[in-house]
Every structure is written in C-alpha cells, then in structure tokens.
Amino acid sequence: MCHDLVDALTPLQQELGFVVEVVDVDAFPALEELWSEKVPVVLAGDTELCHYFLDEAAVRAHFQRIG
C-alpha cells in the first residue's frame, strides 16, 4: 500500500514541485506510536494530509495555501 501511495503522489510531486521523503514508521517507536494505525500517511511537516489512500484534493489544497 505504501508504494501505491508514493506512485500516486508522483504526478502531483512533478506538477507542484514538492519532495517526497519515505520514512519507515516501524523503525522509530515514537512515529509508530503516532501513525501505525494510519500507515501509509502523507504529512506536510506535522500536518496530516491523508492516510491509506491519496486525497489529491487535500494535497492540492495544502500547496495552494502555502504557494
């Protein structure tokens, strides 16, 4: 599921110019405690944009707010 979400983000990444950093949540106990039930999760800093599946509208809205 994580790879599917990264693949779905790729066209938006190319269009909007953001960087995707993949983090293994299981490797960090604090992150696992916060996000294990929502993996895969898309964050912009500390803000959750979506989890499980890509919410393209939420990602676009985030970058429109900061752009």
Secondary structure, 3 states (H helix, E strand, C coil): CHHHHHHHHHHHHHHHCCCCCCCCHHHCHHHHHHHHHHCCEEEECCEEEEECCCCHHHHHHHHHHHC
